[in-house]
Amino acid sequence: MDGLNDAPAPGGTDENRAVEDTLRQRANRRQARYGMLFDCFRHLITDSSVLYLGAGDGKWCADLAQAGALQVVGVEAQADLVARFEDLPAIGARERVEMRHADPLDFLQHVADRAKRFELVVLMDVLRDVSDLHGVFADVAALRPRMVLGDGVVASSHDPVLRLEPRRATGGTARPPHMIPSRGAITQAAEAAGYEVDWTDWTQLPPALRDGLSDYYRNGPIGRASFTLIAKDS
């Protein structure tokens, strides 16, 4: 009878292992992305003002404040994600983070029109479906940042193109395809706005630390990539 008590519930062990694997992948993904995208630029983050477009639930906004940023304005289009910021564990730097519910690129244009200054601008998953990349980077340049950090899904082509990717129909209704900017399109638009473009080399991350990051190493026409922009005259 004791042996029966030792038997796992049907599917229990496999389900627990799957949950543990998922949590481990998420934790490693967050840690690795923060290291590759932000930690190496800590000297620029310290004492800076940051505009974070596509801020999600604000976790990384809080991280940037804790890393020394004096002001972080996070802009997110999904109201439920913005609301989650208040549920984050209390941190000493919370008062330096301001979360805004707005369309990120509309907000960018708003602050650009008013000649607002931000020393660091983050573009997180905001360039998909943008037809006027030149206009976006012109607005970014108007903020006079010392550096721009970008991350998102891009087409691998070095030609300046927007790749059309079909979307699943919802409720039987067809939807227009996504427009995925290519590396070449982003580079061309950023250079036209006066920036030097450096694409992050994710192969520098050792294979043992790539758990949960498969989208950065995907072979094919589309994958996730990151870039930094520095003004040519800086």
Long-range contacts (C-beta under 8 A, 24 or more apart in sequence): 24-211, 24-212, 25-211, 25-212, 26-212, 27-212, 28-209, 28-211, 28-212, 28-213, 29-211, 29-212, 29-213, 30-59, 32-205, 32-209, 32-210, 32-212, 32-213, 33-151, 33-213, 34-60, 34-63, 36-200, 36-202, 36-204, 36-205, 36-226, 37-149, 37-151, 37-200, 37-226, 38-63, 38-64, 38-67, 38-149, 39-67, 41-120, 41-147, 41-149, 41-228, 42-67, 42-68, 44-119, 44-120, 44-146, 44-147, 45-69, 45-120, 48-119, 48-120, 48-146, 49-73, 49-117, 49-118, 49-119, 49-120, 50-118, 50-119, 50-120, 50-121, 50-122, 51-75, 51-108, 51-111, 51-118, 51-120, 51-121, 51-122, 51-143, 51-145, 52-122, 52-124, 53-104, 53-105, 53-107, 53-108, 53-121, 53-122, 53-123, 53-124, 53-126, 54-104, 54-122, 54-123, 54-124, 54-125, 54-126, 54-152, 55-81, 55-82, 55-99, 55-124, 56-81, 56-124, 57-81, 57-82, 57-84, 57-85, 57-88, 58-82, 58-84, 58-85, 58-88, 58-97, 58-99, 59-88, 60-124, 61-85, 61-97, 61-99, 62-88, 62-91, 62-93, 62-94, 62-97, 65-91, 65-93, 65-94, 65-96, 65-97, 66-91, 66-92, 66-93, 69-96, 69-120, 70-96, 71-96, 71-98, 72-96, 72-97, 72-98, 73-98, 73-100, 73-118, 74-98, 74-99, 74-100, 75-99, 75-100, 75-102, 75-104, 75-107, 75-108, 76-100, 76-101, 76-102, 76-104, 77-101, 77-102, 77-103, 77-104, 105-130, 105-136, 105-139, 108-136, 108-139, 108-140, 108-143, 109-139, 111-143, 112-138, 112-139, 112-140, 112-142, 112-143, 113-142, 115-142, 116-143, 117-143, 117-144, 118-143, 118-144, 118-145, 119-145, 119-146, 119-147, 120-145, 120-146, 120-147, 120-148, 120-149, 121-145, 121-147, 121-148, 121-149, 122-148, 122-149, 122-150, 123-148, 123-149, 123-150, 123-151, 123-152, 124-150, 124-151, 124-152, 125-151, 125-152, 125-153, 126-152, 127-152, 127-154, 127-181, 127-186, 128-152, 128-153, 128-178, 128-179, 128-180, 128-181, 129-178, 129-179, 130-179, 130-181, 131-162, 131-179, 133-181, 133-185, 133-186, 133-188, 133-189, 134-189, 134-192, 134-193, 136-189, 137-189, 137-190, 137-192, 137-193, 137-195, 137-229, 138-193, 140-193, 140-229, 141-193, 141-194, 141-195, 141-231, 144-231, 145-231, 146-230, 146-231, 146-234, 147-228, 147-229, 147-230, 148-190, 148-195, 148-228, 148-229, 148-230, 149-226, 149-227, 149-228, 149-229, 150-186, 150-226, 150-227, 150-228, 150-229, 151-224, 151-225, 151-226, 151-227, 152-224, 152-225, 153-180, 153-215, 153-222, 153-223, 153-224, 154-180, 154-181, 154-182, 154-183, 154-186, 154-222, 154-223, 154-224, 154-225, 155-180, 155-181, 155-182, 155-183, 155-185, 155-221, 155-222, 156-182, 156-183, 156-220, 156-221, 156-222, 156-223, 157-182, 157-183, 157-184, 157-221, 158-182, 158-183, 158-184, 158-187, 159-184, 160-184, 160-185, 160-187, 160-188, 160-189, 161-185, 163-221, 163-222, 165-222, 180-222, 183-225, 186-227, 190-227, 190-229, 194-231, 194-232, 194-233, 195-229, 195-230, 195-231, 195-232, 196-229, 196-230, 196-231, 196-232, 197-227, 197-228, 197-229, 198-227, 198-228, 198-229, 198-230, 199-225, 199-226, 199-227, 200-225, 200-226, 200-227, 200-228, 202-226
